[in-house]
Amino acid sequence: MLISTPYLVPDEAMLTVLVTAALRGVDVRILVPRRSDSRTVSAAGRSYFGELLQAGVRVFEYTAGMMHAKTIVVDDAFAAVGTANMDSRSFRLNYEVTAVRYDAAGAAALAEAFAMDLQKAREVDKGALANDGLRSRLHQAGARLLAPLL
């Protein structure tokens, strides 16, 4: 499962899906920008990285600027691209549009774009999270409290 999103603030259900998939052996990779246009949303998203990494999800931070891709590829046969971010606002409040393809060609095209973006990204590991300073961790914890509103 390949996911690219500029805003990763999963609700409880989405977090459960990602963690459960990784725990049962699915290769789950998520690509987010290193720096977003919203420090609070970025901090809230980063607060989930520890849980995701612990379950085996691989998280990558795009370092070549703001990334706006909103894509998902599942099982080399399902592909989606659209305006929806991985956050509650996109899922519940905003009027988002997503195109879905159930074919190998569509999935392969998005997987190739994902692979090219990964060349401009670095993988997040537990060590990098442990190096976050106290100020950063406090910002993440505070932002996570706001996650249902972001």
N, C-alpha and C positions, 0 to 999 in steps of 0.2 A: 504494500500500500504506500503510494507516494503522495504526499500532500504538500502543496505550497500555499502559503497564506501570509499576507502582511500582518494580520492580527490573529494571534492564537490565544484565545481566552475561552477554553472549553467549559461547557457546563458539565454537571456531574454525569449526565448520560454519555456525552461525547468522550469525556475522560475515561469512563468505564469501557467504552468501545475500544479506544486506542490501547489501553492497558491490557484488556482481555485478549485482544488480537495478538499483541506482542507476546504475552505470556503463553499463548498456545502455539507460538512458533512463526507467526506471520512476520515478514520483514516489513516493519513500519518505519518509514523515514519521513521526517517533517522538515521543511525548509521555511525559515522565517528570516526577515531582515535583522541584521545586527542592531541597526538603529532605525527606529520607526519615526513617523512624524508625530507620535504621541508617546511621550516618556512614560506616562501612567499605564497605557495599554501594554507597552513593551515590558514594563516591570511586572504587571499582572501576569502576562504570558510567561515570563521567565520564572515566576513562582511555581509553575507547574513542571518545569524541566526535571527537577529531582525525581518526582513520581514517575514521569515518563521514562527517564533513563533507568531507574531502578527496575522497571518492568521489561526493559530491553528495546524500547523505542529509541531510534537514533534521531537526534536533533541536530540540524545544521543551521548556522547563521550566515546569511548572505552578506558579503562584505563590500560589494561594489555599489553601494548606495541603497536607496529605498527600492524594495521589490514589491511590485503590485500584482504579481501572478496569484491567481486563486484557482488552483487545479487539484484534481485528485485522480489517481489511477489505481484500480483494484484488479488484481488477478489477470493482468494483460488482456482484459476483455471489456472493462468498464472504464470510461473516462468522462470527466465532467470539468467544465471550465465556465466561469461566470463571474458574477459580482459579489457573491456571498463569501464573507470572511468566516473563520472558525471562531465565532463569538455569538453570544446570546442575542445581541442586537440584530445581527444578520439572520439568525434563525427565527426570531420571534417578532421583531418590530419593523425592520426595513423591508421594503418591497424589492427583493433581490431576484435576479434572473440567472439561471444556470442552464447551459446546454449539456445534454447527456448523450453519450454515444455508447452503444453496446456492440463494439466490434474491435478486433485486434488492431486495425490500422489506426483508429483514433487513439487507442490506448498507447500504441507504439510512438505516435507523434508526440503526445504529451510526455511520455516517459523520456524521450530523447531531449525535449526542452528542459525537463527536470534535471537530467544528467549534465546538460550544458551549464545550467545555473549552479549546480553543485561544484563545478570547477572554480567558481568565484565565491565559495563558501568554506567555512571551517566547521568541523564537527565539535559539538559541545560535549565535554566529558565531565564526570563527577569532580575531577580535580579543578576544572575551570569554575565550577559552581562554588566549590569550597574556597576559592580565592576571591569571591565577591566580598567586598568590604562590608562592615557593619551597616554603614549608611545605605548601601545598595540593598542589602537584605531587609532592612527596615522598610525601605521604599517598596520592595516587592511584597512584603507582608501587608502593608497598608493598601497597596493597589489591589491585592487579591480580595480584600474585603469589599472592594467596589466591583469585583468581577461580574456580578449579575446585572450591573448597570452599564458595563462597557460593551 
